[in-house]
């Protein structure tokens, strides 16, 4: 199979740190994903409803609205609750991981423990 399979896959990357956002965006685009970005939690619900991404990569520490709050909103809305959400964060405490998964995150990725290529593979597993 060629990479054409991924061409239509769309992800929403929610990351407030510009350098990281650009790095992940570039990596996913090289892997033939369409990438939408948001730098804070506020527009995510509307963007998700409008764009219907195949997956959402969601940071926890964000301006305006944190990732846990965003995740709760996504999972409580019938239009967005089936979109897989992967937490992509530096918060690696067991309680944060449990909280993310209990709120409905499909996976929990600690940035420091995964290369961008590994993050792409994680997303491929869920889309």
Secondary structure as GFF3:
##gff-version 3
##sequence-region A 1 127
A	DSSP	alpha_helix	4	7	.	.	.	ID=ss1
A	DSSP	beta_strand	10	14	.	.	.	ID=ss2
A	DSSP	alpha_helix	18	30	.	.	.	ID=ss3
A	DSSP	beta_strand	34	38	.	.	.	ID=ss4
A	DSSP	alpha_helix	44	51	.	.	.	ID=ss5
A	DSSP	beta_strand	55	58	.	.	.	ID=ss6
A	DSSP	alpha_helix	67	76	.	.	.	ID=ss7
A	DSSP	beta_strand	84	89	.	.	.	ID=ss8
A	DSSP	alpha_helix	94	102	.	.	.	ID=ss9
A	DSSP	beta_strand	107	110	.	.	.	ID=ss10
A	DSSP	three_ten_helix	111	113	.	.	.	ID=ss11
A	DSSP	alpha_helix	116	126	.	.	.	ID=ss12
###
